[in-house]
Amino acid sequence: MTAAFNTIALIGKYQSPEIAEALLQLAAFLRGRGIEVLLEEGTAAAVGSEGFPVVSYEAIGARANLAIILGGDGTMLAAARRLAEFDVPLVGVNQGRLGFMTDIAREAMIAGVTSLLDGQSSREQRFLLNAEVLRGGERVMQTLALNDVVVSKGDAGRMIELEVKLDGELMHVLRADGLIVATPTGSTAYALSANGPILHPAVAGIAMVPLSPHALSNRPITVSDRSSIDVTLLPPHDGRIHFDGQTRFDVRAGDIVRIARSRHALTLLHPAGYSYFAMLREKLQWSSTPRH
């Protein structure tokens, strides 16, 4: 099965000495297995290339048949958005904190990658959201999100009003600090802290979670992943949109934020023995012993 991954790209969290050491160790190991190793250019600028080819995300998409991400979920999110259109499978080595999407522990990195190379893995697809901002009928911004799209009040110290439509039908006018629109992948991120539902990755749904709504009857709702969601900022308030908590765009009163499932999907590789519920038990401490 090693031949299935004859070209592997390495992407790491920038400006981290610990990740630099682990990344170069992994690169040397893969080269010893006869695998061509590509270093993402931003990663190489931070950790050094040590003679390995330095390439762009576009070149990774064209040449690599696997990308290994060293970092936390944030590093994985950034790489996923850049590589989604190329359908390059991703696997994560956790160098962060919780690591919901980075399955391989740092101390077990070589053993975990060896198992993947030997074919001991499972594949899982996660869908992304396509988001665009319409202003006066014209698109002024478009991007992808793997976790969530958050329409919020930005820096303002007051609520905003949002008109929310589902497939053209009015759902409600929401007075709140904002609205989180999350994929199943993002349901364990910001949406979870706002009392949103956890969606199993196999659920074909999108969670809509109000942020500090004025009406206590406003509750999270899960809608079909085939839905088109329009969120209009009602005058006179402006707002801000965050995509995966990493990029943002300032929106004006009257702007429409249109969100729908993207045609692109992310393929995650999980090591042998991976269990979604075991991951939740560990990360969320569901089975920890109560403290007295």
MARLUMDO-149432 format. One line per 5 residues: for each residue x negated, y, z negated of C-alpha. Coordinates in steps of 0.001 Angstrom, whole numbers, plus 524288, in hexadecimal, padded with zeros to 5 digits. Layout:
N
X,Y,Z; ...
***
This chain:
292
80000,80000,80000; 7F442,8092A,7FEAF; 7F469,80B73,80D5A; 801D9,811B6,80BF1; 7FB27,81D00,80504
7EF0E,81F39,80D2A; 7EF92,82E0A,80BC3; 7F2F7,833ED,7FE8B; 7F3E8,8424E,7FB03; 7F0C7,84727,7ED54
7F797,8531D,7E7D3; 7F490,85842,7DA47; 7F895,862F7,7D108; 7EFCF,86E8F,7D358; 7E5FD,873C4,7C976
7E5D5,86834,7C040; 7D878,86244,7BCE5; 7DEC7,855A3,7B833; 7E60D,853D0,7C4F1; 7D9D7,85708,7CCD1
7D27E,84BFF,7C63A; 7DD92,84238,7C7FF; 7E00C,84633,7D60D; 7D1FF,84492,7DA59; 7D13F,837A0,7D324
7DD4F,832F6,7DA71; 7D800,837E5,7E770; 7CB6F,83034,7E58F; 7D31E,82406,7E1DA; 7DBAA,824E3,7EDFA
7CFF9,82708,7F6D3; 7C9F2,81AE1,7F0C7; 7D608,81376,7F524; 7D3A5,817D6,80336; 7DEAC,821CF,80321
7DD91,82F11,809B0; 7DF93,8398F,7FF59; 7E4D9,84727,80266; 7E457,8524E,7F898; 7EEDB,85CB4,7F954
7E829,869B6,7FBE7; 7ED24,870E2,7EFD6; 7E920,8656A,7E75C; 7DB9B,864C8,7ED9A; 7D9A1,8735B,7EB66
7DC15,8714B,7DCEE; 7D4D0,86487,7DA66; 7CAFA,86382,7E57C; 7CB3A,85A79,7F125; 7BF3D,851C6,7EE86
7BE56,84F11,7FD15; 7CC68,84A9A,7FEDD; 7D453,8508B,80A20; 7DBEA,85CAB,80601; 7E909,85E30,80CD7
7F5C5,865D6,80CB5; 80313,8607D,808E9; 8065B,85FDC,81758; 7FA89,8574B,819D9; 7FE3F,84EB4,80E52
80BAE,84D0F,81459; 805C3,8493B,82164; 7FAF7,84036,81C99; 7FDBF,83AA0,80F15; 80687,82F11,80C1B
80637,831A7,7FD76; 803EE,83D6E,7F4BE; 7FFC2,83BFE,7E69D; 80314,8477D,7DDD9; 7FAF3,849FB,7D1A1
801CA,85337,7C85E; 80F2E,854DA,7C278; 81CC6,855C4,7C822; 81A16,863AC,7CCAF; 80EE7,85F20,7D545
8177F,85442,7DA8F; 8229F,85DC1,7DD8C; 819BF,866EC,7E514; 813E0,85BD5,7ED14; 82126,855A5,7EFA0
826AD,86204,7F5A0; 81AD2,8638F,7FE77; 81AA8,8555C,802F2; 82930,8521D,80390; 82A4A,85480,8122B
81F27,84AF7,814DF; 824B2,83F60,80D30; 817C7,83C84,80651; 819FA,833F3,7FA38; 81576,83A01,7ED67
810B6,833FE,7E0C6; 80D44,83BA4,7D496; 80288,83A48,7CA61; 8075D,84158,7BE43; 7FE18,84BDD,7B98C
808DF,8546D,7B406; 81275,8532D,7A8CB; 81F2B,84BC4,7AB16; 81CC8,8470A,7B8EF; 82A4F,84291,7BD6A
82527,84051,7CB3D; 816D7,83D38,7C8B3; 81737,82EE4,7C506; 80903,82AE1,7C38A; 8027F,82E8E,7B6B5
7F552,8352B,7B7FF; 7EE56,82AD8,7AFEC; 7F3CB,82042,7B8ED; 7F153,82797,7C598; 7E808,81E16,7CC4A
7EFC0,81220,7C83F; 7FC80,8184A,7CC81; 7F759,81C95,7D9B6; 7F13B,80F33,7DBC4; 7FE90,808F3,7D9D7
80485,81236,7E3C8; 7F9FA,80F07,7EDAA; 7FC7B,80091,7EB6D; 80ADC,8025B,7EEAD; 8102B,801EA,7E0CB
81969,80D6B,7E17B; 8275A,8115C,7E44D; 82C7E,81C69,7ECC5; 8371F,82600,7E942; 83CD2,83139,7F0F7
840E5,83E14,7EAD9; 84866,8485C,7F25B; 84521,856CA,7F2A2; 84D9D,862DB,7F37A; 84D2E,86C87,7FE95
84FC1,87A5F,7F9E6; 85192,886B5,801CA; 8554A,894B0,7FEA6; 85EDB,89B97,807B0; 85F5F,8AA76,80796
86927,8B0F0,81084; 86A9D,8A42A,817D8; 85C07,8A316,81A7D; 852E9,89931,81438; 8485E,8A063,80CB1
84254,894E1,8057C; 841F2,88607,8066B; 83AC4,87B9A,7FEAE; 83B8E,86DED,7F8DD; 83CFF,869AB,7EABE
83B0E,85C2F,7E4F8; 83FBE,85F5D,7D742; 848F2,86ADD,7D77E; 84D49,877F5,7DC97; 85028,88199,7D1A4
857EC,88DFD,7D435; 855D3,896D7,7C877; 856E1,8A4B8,7C352; 8482F,8A68F,7C47D; 842C1,8B0D9,7BB60
84FD9,8B6F5,7B84B; 854CA,8B62F,7AA56; 862DA,8B32D,7ADFB; 86B34,8A933,7B4E5; 86DAC,8A8AD,7C36C
879B5,8A474,7CAF8; 878C4,899A5,7D4F6; 8832B,89513,7DE79; 88120,8868C,7E07C; 886DC,87F6D,7EC37
88603,8710A,7EFB5; 88773,86DF1,7FE2A; 88E12,87B18,7FFCF; 897E2,87916,7F4C5; 89753,881F7,7E8EC
892EF,87A94,7DCD5; 89265,885F0,7D346; 88D0A,89358,7D057; 8828B,8912A,7C633; 87E6F,89B69,7BC4C
871B7,89664,7B694; 8630F,89809,7B622; 86280,88FCC,7C25B; 864CB,8829E,7C8AC; 85BD9,876CF,7CA62
85E09,86E4B,7D65D; 8562E,861DA,7D42C; 8531D,8551A,7DB0E; 852C3,8484D,7D363; 84403,84A51,7D2A3
84626,857C7,7CCB8; 850BA,85336,7C366; 84636,8500F,7B947; 83FDB,85D72,7BAC6; 845B1,86B02,7B834
8538C,865EC,7BA0E; 851B5,85C7B,7AEB0; 84DEF,86780,7A57B; 85A7B,86E87,7A979; 862AC,862A5,7A576
8642B,85D8F,7B33F; 86657,84F28,7B677; 85B46,845A9,7B931; 85D54,83FFB,7C6BF; 85716,83309,7CA2E
84ED1,834A5,7D68F; 85801,82B90,7DDF6; 863A5,83481,7DB61; 86742,83C14,7E79F; 86AE2,84842,7E028
86709,85645,7DD56; 86875,85BBB,7CF93; 86D6C,8699B,7CDBB; 86A2D,86EA0,7C023; 86E23,87C3B,7BB3C
86439,883D2,7B339; 86A46,889BF,7A6F6; 877DC,88B69,7ACF1; 880EC,895AD,7A724; 88C82,88C5D,7A754
88ADD,8807F,79E9F; 89309,878A9,7A849; 8886D,879B2,7B2B2; 881F3,86C57,7B2E6; 877DC,8656B,7BB57
87D79,85E2A,7C6E6; 877B1,85439,7D03B; 87BBE,85536,7DE7B; 878F1,84D1C,7EA85; 86B90,84E5F,7F0AE
872BB,850AB,7FD7A; 87814,85D7E,7F842; 87420,86B04,7FC9C; 87371,87477,7F133; 87491,8833A,7F30B
87129,88C0C,7E7A2; 8742B,89A84,7E9E6; 86F05,8A51C,7E0D6; 87A72,8AE21,7DE37; 8780B,8BCE5,7DD72
87289,8C472,7D6F8; 8681E,8BB32,7D1BA; 85BD4,8B65C,7D866; 85513,8A9B9,7D46A; 84A09,8A05A,7D6D8
848C3,89283,7DC1D; 83E8D,888D1,7D77C; 83B1A,87C9A,7DF33; 83592,87176,7D6FE; 83139,87BE8,7CD56
825A7,87EE7,7D647; 82A15,88896,7E083; 83408,89367,7DF8B; 83BB2,89CF3,7E7D3; 842C9,8A941,7E37E
850BE,8A9ED,7E84C; 85A1E,8B54F,7E96C; 8687B,8B6D8,7E683; 87014,8B0DB,7F1BF; 86581,8A70B,7F56F
869D8,898FD,7F786; 86145,88DC8,7F2EF; 864B1,881BA,7FB07; 86020,874A4,7F5B4; 8618A,8673B,7FBD5
85A6E,85A50,7FC75; 84E6B,85B0B,80507; 84C46,851AC,8103F; 83ED3,84F3D,80A5A; 83CA3,8457E,7FF5C
8314E,8427D,7F661; 82C08,834A3,7F559; 8264D,8317F,7E807; 81DDF,82594,7E5AE; 81F67,81F95,7D82B
815B9,81611,7D212; 819C1,8081A,7CF3C; 822E6,80718,7C3AA; 8284C,814E6,7C501; 8359E,816F9,7BEBB
83D4C,823AB,7BF3B; 843AC,82106,7B222; 836D0,81D28,7ABD1; 83188,82A2F,7B09C; 83D0A,83165,7AA87
83B67,82A24,79DB6; 82D29,82E13,79D32; 82E30,83C26,7A1DD; 83AA4,83FAA,79A80; 83778,8373E,78E98
844BC,830B3,78F0A; 84016,824ED,7874D; 836F3,82B8C,77DB7; 83834,82869,76F4C; 83FF4,832D7,767F9
837C4,83B61,75F21; 83B1C,83BB8,750C3
***
